[in-house]
């Protein structure tokens, strides 16, 4: 029995040596000096400096003997659980003689002991370490910053919220900012560690960014530090800039601060700098790529230098013992992310081609031994590409390469030819690699193998096929057809059968990357002349229509692989970005389904000749128009508009355009006459024409009121009416007989987007979808057509100034034509012969801020401006938050009585998103009850429900009516019962 027990002990202690047990014994002897019996159990507490020093040294010696093999041993875990309270207590005592030593040991603890061991103790570690940042001793600050940085680098998401509470309680950010601002002549390590820690916090906690970018003093100190010669300090400043740039407002602040951040970024990306400094520069560039203003500034100010730096970052590496170092791999990845700037249009694309981007990308796919085998006269690119890919060189970089290649293909110039490419052979091999990857992804889908690389390479091939460059498109089609030929017909049948099965699935289906690949594959086959007929023969049009109908009916969205449009293999916690212009959004499947359908319809000849299309034409048109109007992303909208052009509908349908269209044939409040060459006359509304088609006005009369405009004798009455249909609604319906005259008229009126639709040009990937927006009429250009003044409720304001008149009451100069078209209530008010219809001004029962939002919505269909969001909203005072929400509450009430259903829903959505405190909910529930808006009352009650008992006991419910208290109580009971 004894022998068995001894063997068990020996087995349990395997990996531990005699020194470990000796030092552990000394450790517990030392810890015993501070153990105290208190209510609730024993805890460690000691104020004697010498005892504290002895305990810290014992802990230090014990940690010193722990190897990586020992770190997960149960005895080590047990010891750490006893060490942390003692070490934390010593640090919190703030004895200057011991703080430095204790801080140093904390750094050793978080580096030696794995996070999995310390996770349960993380708050006991964070609290004393973050509290010690209030110290004025430089070594203590440096060591505590280092320890916190190490902890945050491996912090699990489930602990984030609790750790943030501790950081707030200990005012960690305030102390760090204070130390940086008052750093003076402190050593470089001081600035490196404090600034780096601040970067880690901002990366992890988006709401903390406001306190940094909004601190002008700190931003000025950072600018000064960036001019210091120490490269490590420059790198730390760049890291903080990158964390700030993850916030849209912070990014804007950096761009507005002059060239300092951008100049530092460009200098740091130079290949002569050490890797860590280049890495910091590329990371900031990556953050600016996400931001539209950042992209524009980089392209306009540093275009050539930026491209050279990115090419250098992707190209300046070499293998060591057949491998890349960790630092090199990190640099390549972040340079790839900065290179995603090619996924957006701009003047920078030519520079990438001039510097041989195709060779650089190929070097990331194939090793040198395969690249060196490429002959001058390339006859068998597939053999070389297949052999090179089989080596699986740099697999983690491949997804980035496909993303970049897709961006290059989508946004290259239409006139890009082989002569403009640095190495035609390298480009052919690169395209061949992508086509082979696409073929491989098709095989993978049959095994239900989900891989982000498969989706990215498939998308890259799609963009290569539909590239605006005929050279790239034809090269891709030729190579791809050769690779797909053996299995093409089998693939097409499998893909269409799979989509057909999916389209008949029940509700609540979630789409994954496999279905995205299926749709991309069908779209690719539809673009190949050898196979589009076979796709149609196998009911491709019918299946895609059914699939799109299913997506629209059930509002099914594809799961995004990232919150951003382009691939990143690391998390970027963005804040204050709305990504309204994200081209794919959550409607990835819809985009590729519509693209494939449009391509098949394009190749089907006359729609009238296609039996299935002819029988379902009206339903399909209605479906596509509905998608176009209700989609949020630009991609689906563009392909809907493109598809509709094959059915005789040209333009861009919208809800507002549909409303404004009703006023086209009404002569009641027209104020302008168009006179044709044969003296036929057409009455129109000057304000709508001035915004939507200003070129119809003679140049000398664009900004003034005119009674009539004489048109050229070449303009036919029928073509003019169709053009006006587009002007008033955003789209028109016309037959082929009018195409020639409409194209001529659109060209002369400078309506380029309409001309694009009339010519049935494919949408440009990433192009922003046109909006039907009449808000420019509220400015100087529309004032001459203003025929009504809208006044906000409230008293006159001496500070109020109107650039058009002398009225002191806050007001807007509006237009009856637009107001009547956008709102039946306004039509009844202004066109019914009532007193208001004869008045030059009417008072609206809204405050000024609410009135501005109402008129913007009536003129554009957009509820703007929206309340602040992200870190800016989080840091606003509660009263200021309420003031920002009140206009939407006013509009919510008014839209109910005016029967503006869409506005009513949008306002409720805004209010719901802004409701973040019990105090706001308490005010909201009373306002809702006063206005008889019971949906608002219910919303506020549900928010208050979890806090009901606290609110009742604290007396905060006394200010509410008994009926409202009962509603909150009922919501609380319902919540508990669930």
N, C-alpha and C positions, 0 to 999 in steps of 0.2 A: 504493500500500500504506500509506504514511504517512498519507495523507489519510483513508483508511478507518479506521485505528487512532485517529486524532484524533477522528473523528466518534463512534466507539464510546465513548471516554473522556468526551466531552461529553455523550453520551446517559446514561452511567452517573452522571454528576455533576449531572444536571438537578435543579434545586431547591436546590442548594447555592450560596452566594455567597462572595465573596472573604473576608469577615470570618470565615466558618466555617473556611476553610482556614488563615487566619492564626492564629486561636485554637487550632485543632487542632495546628498546628505547635508553638506555645508549650506546649501541653499535653504533647506527647510529649517536648519538651526537658526539661520539669520532671520528668516521670515517669522519664526516663532517669537522673536523679540518684539514684534509689533502687533501680534494678535491680541484682540481685546474682546471680552465677553460683553455683548450689548443686547438690548431688547431686539428680538428677531434673529438672534444668532451671533456668531463670531465674525468680526470684521477686522481688517488691518488698519491700524492708525498709530502713527508715531511722529512726534515733533522734534525728537533729539537728532541733531544734525549728524553726529558721528554714527549713530545707529542707522540713519538713512543712508549714509555713505557706504557703510558696511553691507547693507542689504543690496544696494545697487551694484556694488562690485561682485557680490556673490551671484546675482542674476547675470551679470556680464560674463563671468567665468563659466557659468552653466551654459549659456547660449553659445559661447565660443566652442564648446566641445561637441555641439550637435551638428551632425552631418546630414546631408539630404536623405540618406537611408534611414536615419533615426527619426526624422522630423514628424512622421506620422504615427510613431509608436504611442500606445495608450499612456505610458508613463510620462512621455513628453507632453501630451495633451493635458494630462492631469496637472503637471507642473505649470504649464502656461496659464491654466485657469487660476492658479494661486499667485502667479507672478504678476499678472495684469492689475489686480486690485491694489497690490502693494506699490507697484511702480507708479500707477496712476495717482495714488494718494500722496506719494512723495513729490511728484511733479506739481500737484495742486497746492502743496504747502508753500511753494515758491520760495524756498530757501536758496538764495543766490549761490551758496557754496556747493549745492548739490544739483541744481537745475540742469547745468550743462551736461554733467555725467548721466543724469537720468534721461535727458533728451537723446543722448547718444545711444543709450541702451535701448530706448524705444525704436530708434532707427534700425538697430541690429535685430530687434525682435521681429519687426514687420518684414525684414529681408530674409531672416533665417527660417522663420516659422511659416508654413504655407497658409494661404488665406482660408482654406477649408478648415483649418484648426482654429484660427482666430475669429472666424465669422460670427460665432455665437457671442463673442466678447467684444465685437467691433465698437459698440457704443462706449464701453468702458475704456477703450483705447482712444477713440476720437475725442471724447470730452476733455481729458486732461491735456492732450497734445494741442488741441485747438485753443484751449484756455490759455495755454502758455505762450501763444502768439502775442499776448498783451505785454509780454516782457520787453524790456528795453535793451536786453543784452543780445548783441548781434549773433554770437555762436548759438544761443538758445533758439533764436528765431530761425536761423538757417537749418538747424537740426530738426526742429518741429515741422518746418515747412517740408523738409525732405521726407519725414515720416508720413505726414498727411498725403503727400503726393503719391507715395508708394501705396498707401491704402486705397486712395481713390482710383488708382490705375487698375485695381483688380476687384473693386467693389461690385457686388452682385446687385441686380435690379431690385430684388425684394428688400434690400436694406437701404436703398437710396433715400426714401422718404424720411426714415428715422434719422439717418445721418444728417440730412438737410436741416432737420429740426435742431440738432445739436449745433451745427454750424451757425444757424441763426441765433440761438441762445447765447453762444459764445462770441457773437459779433465778429466772426472770423474774417469776412470780407472787408469790413471796416478797418480792422487792424492791419490787414495786408496792405490795403490802399494807403493807410497812414504811413506805414513803414516805407513803402516805395516813394511816396511824395516827400518824405523827410529823410530820404536815404543819404543825400549829400555825397560825401566822399567815402562812403562805405565800400568794402571790397566787392569785386565783381560777383563772387559767389552769393553774396547777400541778395543782389538784384536777380541773379539767375534763378535762385530757389524760390524767392517770393513771387516773382512774376510767373514762373512756371506753375507754381501752386495755384495762382489765380486763374491761369489758363485751364488747368485741370478742373477746377470748380465750375468755370463758365461752360466748359464742354459737357460736363455732367449735368449741370442744373441751368437750363436756359433762362429761367426767370431772374437769375443773378446778374445777367449781362447788362441790364439797364443801369445798375449802380456804377458800372465801370465806364460804359461809353458815354453816359450822361455827366461824367465828372471831368469838366474841362481842365482842371488843374492836373489830374492824373494823366490825361491824354497829352498834355504839354510836356510833362516829365518823360513820358514814353518817347515822345518825339526827340527830346534831348538825348535820352539814353541810346536811341538808335544811331546817333551820330558818334557815339563813343567807339574807339578802335577795337574794343574787346569783342571778338566774334561770338563768343558764348552769350554775351548780353544781347547782341543783335538778334541771335536765334531765339532767345527767350521773348524779346519784344515781338518778333514775328509770330511766335506761337500764340501770344495774347491777342494780337491783331486777328489771327485766324479764328480764335474763339469768339471774338467780338463780331467778326464778319458773318458768323453763322446766324446772326440776327439781322433781319433786313434793315432795321433802323440803325443798328451798329455799323453795318456795312456802308450805309449812306453817310454816316458820320465820318468814317475813315476816308471816303471818297471826297467829302467836302473839306477835309482838313488839308487840302493841297496835295502836292505830289509826294510828300514825305513817305507815307506807307507804301505806295506803289513803287517809288524809286528804290526804297530799301528792298522790296520784294524782287525787283528786277536785278539789282546788284547781287543779291544773295543766290539767285538761280544760276549764276555764272559757274561754269564747270571747273574753274580754278579754285573755287571755295571747297572747304571740307564738306563731306556728305551731310552732316547734321545741319549745316547752314543752308545748303541747297534744299534739303528736305523741308525746312521751315518755310523757305521762299515758295516752293511749289505748293505747299499746303495752303498758304494764303491765296495763291493763284487759283487753286481748286475752289475755294470758297467764293471768290469773285466770279468764277465761271457760272455758278448757280444763279447769281444776281444779274439781272438784265442791265442795270446801270454799270455794274462792275465789268461785265463783258464789253460793253460799249466803250468804256473808258480805256480798258486795256488794249482793245483793237485800234482805237483811234490814236492813242498816245504812244503806244509801245509795240505796234503791230509786228514789225520786222524783228526787233530784239526779242519779243516774247516768243515768236515762232522758233527763232534760233535757240533760245534757252530750252524750250520744250524738246526740240529735236536733240539737243545735246544731252538732256536728262534721260532720254530714251535710248541714246546711242552710245554714251561714254561709259561703257562697262566692259569688263573682261572676266572670263572664268578663272577661278582659282581651284586647282585640282578637280576640274570638271564641274564646279558648282559656283553659284553666286553667293556672296556673303549676305548675311541678313540685312546689313545696311544698304547694300546695292539693291536688293530686292525691294526694300521699302522705298528707295528713291525711284526705282522704275515704276512702281505702282502709283505713287503720288504724281509722277510726271505723266503717267497715262491718264489720271483723273484730270490733270490740268489740260491735257490734250483733248479732252471732251469738248473743248471750245469749238472743235470742228463740227460738233453736232448742232451748231447754230450757224445761220447764214452770216456772211460778212466778207470784208475785203481780205481777211487773213488766209483764206483758202489757197489763193494763188501762191503765197509764200511757202505753204506746206508742200505743194507739188514741186516748186522750184528747188526746195532743199531735199527732195527725194524721200518723202514720207513713206512711199511704198516700200523702199529698201529698208527703212528703219523698222517698219512693222514686220516685214518678212524676217528680219534678224531676231525678232522676239518670238517668232513661230518655229523657225528652223535653225539648227546649229550651223556653225561655220562650215563644217565638213560637207553638208548638203548644199549650202548656198554656193560654195566654191565649185561645185560640180555643174552649176547651171551654164550651159554652153552659150556662145554668142548667137548661134542659130538654133532657136528653141523649137524642137519638133514634138517632144513628148512631155509637156508640162505636168500631165497627170501622174506619170511615173515618178518624177522627181518630188512632186508635192506629196503623194501618197507615202513614199519612202521616208520623207522628212517628218511628216506628221506622226508616223509610227514610232518615232523616237520619243514622242511625248515631251518635248523640250519646253521648259517653263510653263507647266500646265496652269498655274494660277494666274498667268498673264493673258492667256488666250481670250477669256471673256472681254477683257479690256480692248484687245486688238480688234475683235469683231465689232464692238461698239464704235470704236474709232473709224473703222473701215466703212461701216454703215453711214456714219455722219459725213465722211468724205464723199461717198457716193451720192448721198441725198442733196448735198449743197454745192457740188462742184459746178463750174461754169458749163453752160450748154455747148460752148465751142471748145471744150477740153479735148485734145487729140493726142495721139501717140507721140507727136513731136514735142508736146508740152510736158511730157512725163520724163523724169530723169532716167529711169530704167524701165523700158517697156517689158522686158523679160521678167523683171522682178514683180511688176504689177500683174502679169499673166499668172505667174506662180502663186501670188497672193490671192487672186480671184479664184484660182483652181483650188487652193487650200480651203477657201470659204465654201466653195461648191461641194467639195468632199465632206466638209463638216456638216453641210446641210443634208447631204445624202445619208450621213451617219445618224443625224438627228431623226430622220424619217424611220430608220431601223429601230432606233431607241424607243420611239413612241409605241411601237408594237409590243415592246416588253414593259410598257408603262414606266419607263425610266425617266424620272424628272430631274433635270439638270439645267441650271441657269445658262450654262454655255450653249446648250442646244437651242434655247429660245433666242439667244443673242446672235448666234451664227445664222439662224434661219432668218431673223430680221435683217441682218446685214446683206444676205443674198437677195432678199426682197427689194431692198433699197438699191442694190447694184442693178437688178433687172429694170427697175423703174427710174433709174438715174436720169437726170436731165441731159447728161452727156451721152450722145448716141454711140460714141466710141466705147465707153465703159459698159453701157447697156448691151450693145451687140456682142462684145467680148464675153460678157457673163452668160448671155443666152446661148452662145455657141458652145462654151465650155460645159455649162450645166446640162444641156441636152445630151451631150456625149456621155456624161457621167450617169444620168438618170435613165437613159434609153433601155437598158436590160430589164428594169423593173417598173418602168413608168406607168404602164396601163394598170398593172396590179396595184401600184401605189394609189393611183387616182381612185380606183374602185374602193379601196380600203378607207381612204380619207373621206370620201363622200358618204359611204355607208356609216362611218363613225359619226359624222356630223348629223346625218339623218336620224340616227338613233338618239343623239343628244337633243335634237330639236323637239323630240316627242317626250322628253323627260318631264317629270313633275316639277312643281314649284320648289323654291328654296334650294336650287342647285347653285353650287359655287364652282366657278371655272378655275382651272389650274393651268400651269404652263403647257401641259400636253395639248390642251384644246386650243391654246394660242398658236402652238406650232402647227396643228392641223389646219387652222384657218390660214396661216401664213403660207403653208405648203400649197393649199388650193389656189391661193392668190398668185403664187409663183408659177404653178402649172398653167394658170389662166393667162399669164403673160408670155407664154412660150407658143409661138405660132404652130409648132408641131403637135401641141396637145390641147389647145383651148377647145377645138371642136370635139375632141374625145370627152372633155369635161362636160360640155353641153349635152353631148349624146347620152351621158350617164346622169342626166337631170341635175347638172350642177347649178343651173340658175334657180330651179325650183327648190333645191335643198338649201342653198344659201339664203334664199328669201325666207324660207321657213325658220331657219336658224336665227336670222336677224329679227324676225317677228317674235321668236321666243325670247331673245335677249331684251327686246323692247317691252314685251308684255310683262315679263317677270322681273324686270329691272335687275338682271343678272350682271354682275361685274367680275372682272378677272382679278384674282388676288395679285397685288403688286409685289414684285420682288424687292422694291425699294420705294421710299417715299418720293424719290426723284425720278426724272424721266430716263436717266442713264445709269448704267451699272456702276455700283461701288461695293467693294468688298469690306467696307468698314462703315460704322454707324456715324451719321452726321445728324446731330440733334438740332435741326433748324428751328427758328422761332420767328414769328412776325411775317412769315411768307405765306401768301395765300395760294400761289401757284394756279391762279385763275387761267393763265394762258398755257398750261401744260397741254401739249398737243394730243396725248393719248388719254391722260387722266385715268379713271378707273374703267374706261370703256375701250380697252385694248382690243378685245375680241370684236367689238362693234366696228372699229376702224378697219381691221383686216378683213372682216366679213363683207363690209361695204366696198372695200377696194377690189376684192375678188369678183364681187357681183358686178361692179361697174365695168371691170375689164371684160367680163363675159358678154355683157350687154353691148359694149363697144364693138366686140368682134362678131356679134350675132347678126349684123346687118340692120335692116329696118326692124324696129320693135314690132311694127304691125305684122311682119311676116313670121314672128315667133309665136306659135300657137298658145303656149302656156302664158307668156307675157301678155298677149292680147286679151286673154280671158280674165286675167286678174289685174289688169293695168290700173284701174281706179283704186283698188285696195292697196296695191303696192305704192302708188303715188301718195296716197293718204298716210301710209305707214312711214315712208321716207320723209315726208314733210314734217310729220310729228316728231321723228327722231331729230331732224335738223333744228326744230324749234326748241326742243326740250333737253338736248344734250348740253353738257357743261363744257366739254373739251372741244377744241377747234377741229381736231382730226375727223371725228364722225360728222361734224357739220359740213366740212369741206367735201367729203366724199358723198354725202347726201345731195349737196348742191350739184356736184358733178354728175351724179347718177340721174338726177331729175332733168338735166339738160337733154338726155336721150328720150325723154317723154314730152319735150316741148316746153318745159318750165326752166326759165333762165334767171338766175339770181340767188338771193339769200333770204329764205323765209324767216320771219320772226313774229313774235306776238305783237309787238308794237306796230310793225309794218302792216300786219293784218288789220289792226284797228284804224290806222291812218288811211289805209286804202279806201275805207268807206266814205271819206270826204272828197274823193277824186271827182265824183260825178255830181257833187252838190254845189250849186251856184250861190247859195245863200250868203256866205261870207267870203267869197272870192274877191280879190282886189287887183288882179292882173290878168290881162288878156294876151294870148299868143296869136298873132295874125300870120297865117300862111300866105304863100305867094298867090294862091287863087282866091284870097280874101276870106277864106274860112276862118272862123274864130273859135278859140278854145279858152275857157275861163279857168284860171288856176289860182292857187294861194301863193302869193309872193314869198312868204317866209319859208314854205316847204321847198320851193324851187331854189331859193338862195342858199339853202343848206345842202340840199341833195344834188343839185345840178347847177352850180353857179356859172358854168360856162355858157349857159343859154342867155345870160344877161350880157348885153354889150359892155365892153370894158369900161366905158365912161359912166355906166349906170349901175355898177355892181353894188355900191353902198348906198344907193338912194332909192326912194320909192318911185316906181314907174307905173303908169296905167296900162301900157301895152308894149309888147316887144314884137317886132316884125322879123319873121324868119325867112331863110333862103327859099327860093322857089323850088329847090331840089328836095325840100323836106315834104314828104307825103303826109296826108292827114292820118292815115292808118298807122304809119310808123311812129308819128309823134304821139298818138294815143298810147301805143305800146310802150314807148319810152317813158311817158308820164306814169304808166302803170308801175314801171320799175322805180321811178322816182318816189312815188307815194307809198309803195309797199315793200320795196327791196327786191322784188322779183316780178317777172312777167311771163305770160304764156303766149307763144307765137308759133306759127307754122313755118315750114321751110321757105314758103313764097316770100316771106318778109325778111329773111336772114340777111340778104345783101344790103338792103336799105337800113336795117337796124344796126348792122355792123358799122356802116358808114356814119350813121348818126351818133352811135356810141363813141366812135373814134373822135369825131369832131367835138363832142361834148366832154371829151377827156374822161369818160367813164371806163377806165381800164379794166376794172373788175368785171363789169358787165360784158365787155368785149371778150375777156378771157372765157367767160361762160358761154357766150355765143359761139366762140370758136371751139368749144369743148376741150380746152386745154386741161391736162391733168393737174390736180392741185400740187402746189409745191410743198414738199414735206416740211412741216414745222411752221408754215405761214399762219399768221394770225387771222382768224375768221372775221370778216367785216361785220360790224355792228350797225344796227339802225339807230342812229343817235342824232337827235335834233337839238341837243343842249347848246350848241354854238349859237343858236338863234337867240339865246338869252343874253348874248354879248352885243358888242357894238354893231356887228353886221346884221343882226336881226332887229335892232331897236326901231329902225325906220318902218318896220312892218307891225310893230306892237300896237294892239288895239284894246288892251285891257290891263289894268294894274291889279295885282293881288297883294292885299295888305295882311300882315300878320296881326294877331290879336295883341293887345298890350298898349301901353302908353307910347307917346312919341319919344324919340331919343335924340338929344342934342348932338351926340357924337355920331349919329347916323348920317352918312353922306351917300347920295346916289350920283353916279357919274352922268346920268341922263336928265335928272330933274331936281327940283328943290324940295320935294316932299321930305319931311323929317320922320315920318312913320316908316319903319322897316317894311319894304315892299319889293316886288319883282315886276318887271315889265314883260308881260306874257302875250300870247297870241290865241285868239278864240278858236282858230282853225285846229290847232294842235290840242288845246284843252278839250274841245268838244269831241274830237276823234278819240281821245284817250280815256274819256270818262263820260258815261251816260248822265251822271249827276250834273257835270258841268254843262253838258249839252242842254239839259232841261233848264238849267239856270240861265244860260246865255242866249239860247235860241228859241225860247218859248214865248217871247213877248212879255214876260214878267218884268218887273221894275229893274231887276239886275241886268237884264239884256240891254237896257237903255243906258246903264251907268258906265262911266269910264273906269270905275274901280269897284272891287268887291272885297269885303273882309272875310278871310277864312279863319275858322275857329281853331287855329293852331299857333303855337309860338313860332318865332322866326326860324329856329333850327329845324323844326318839324316841317315848316312850309318849304324851306329850301329842298329838303329830301323829297317831299311830295312832288314838287315841280320837276325835280331831276328824274323822278320815276315816270312821271307823265310824258316827259320829253325823251327818255332813253330806255325805259323799262328796267333801269338799274336803281337799286336803293342805295344811293351814295350821298355823302360819305358815310362809311360804316364806323362804329365805335373802334377805339384802339383795341388791339389784341396782342397776344403774346406777352413778352416781358414788360412792355410798356403798360398794358392793362393791369398786369399783376402788381405793378408798383404804384398805381394810382391811388389817391386817397379815396375812401369809400364814398364820400359826398360827391367827388368829381365823377366817379363811376356812375352814380345815380343820375347826375346831370346829363351824362352822355346817353343814358338809356331812356330818359324821359321823352325825348322827341319820338322815339319808336313806339312808346306806349300811347302817345297822342295820336300817332298815325294809325296804330292798331285800332283804336276806337273809331277814328274818322273813317277808315277804310271799311269798317263794318257797316256804318250807316250809308256810305257812298256805294256799297256793293262792289268794292274793288277786291275781289277774292284773292288774286295773286299777291297783291300788296299786303293783304291781311296775313297771308301765310308767311311771307318774307319777314314781316315785322315780328311775328311770333317766334320765328326761328332766331332772329337777332336777340330778342329778349331772353329766350331760353339759353342761348350761348353765353349771355352776359350775366345771368343770374348766378352769383357765386358767393353770396353771403346771406345769413339769416336776416340781418338788418334790412338789406335791400328787398328780400322777399316779404318782410313785414310791411314795408311801404307799398310794395307792388300789390299785395293782396287787398289792401284798402283802396288803392286807386282802381283796381279791377272791379271791386264791388260798387264803388261810386259811379263807375261808367257802365255798370251792368254787363261787364265782359267776364262771364263766368269761366271761360277757358283760361283766362289770365289768373283768376282766383284759384282755379284747380292747380295750375302750374306752380304758383307760389306756395300753395298748401302742401303739395307733394315735396317741395324743397324743404319746407319747415318741419315736415313730419318726423324725421329722425331726431330733431332737437326739441320736440314738443314738450317733454317732461321738464327739460331744463328751462325752456321759455316760460312754462307755467309756474315753476317754483321760483324763478327769478323775477316774476311780475311783468315780464316784457309783453305778455299777451293782454294786459289790462287796457292797452290803448286801442285794442280792436273790439268791434261789435261782438256780442255773444254769438251771433250767427256765424261769423267768420272763425271764432274760436272753435265752434262745433265742427266746422269744415276741416280745420287743421287736426282736430282730435280724431275725426273719422279717417283722415288720411294716414294718421299715425297707427291707428288700429288696423287699417287695411294693410299697411306695410308690415306690421308685426305678424299678421295672420298669414302672410305670404312666406 
